[in-house]
C-alpha cells in the first residue's frame, strides 16, 4: 500500500513514518504539511491512501475530498485528529475512516488494514 502522510506537525509525521515503515506491505511515498502540497502529491503520484490531519492548514473538508478523488478516483483517506469529536464531521465529509491521534498505534494499524481490505 502506497501512503502519503499529510500533517503539519513534524513529530506526528515522524511517528507515523516510524510506525508504518515497520509494516511489510506499506510504502511511504512522502510527506506534506498543507493542502497545496497534498494536492500536488495526489496529482503526481496517486497514492493508495492518505493519512490526513483533519486540522491540516488550508483544509476545507467539503471541497477537498471530491477534488482529491477527481485526481485519484480510488484514493482512500483516513482522517487523524487530536480532537475525537471531529470524527462525525470527518466521516460526514467522506473520509473512509477516522482515528484519534490519542488512540494507541495498534488502532491505526487495524484501521489501515480494514480500509486497505475494502479498497
Buried (B, 14 or more C-beta within 10 A) or exposed (E): BEBBBBBBBEEBBEBBBEBBEEBEEBEBBBBBBBBEBBBBBBEEBBBBBBBBBBBBEEBEBEEBBEBBBEBBEEBBBBBBBEEEEBBEBBEEBBBBBBBBBEBEBEEBBBBBEEBBEEE
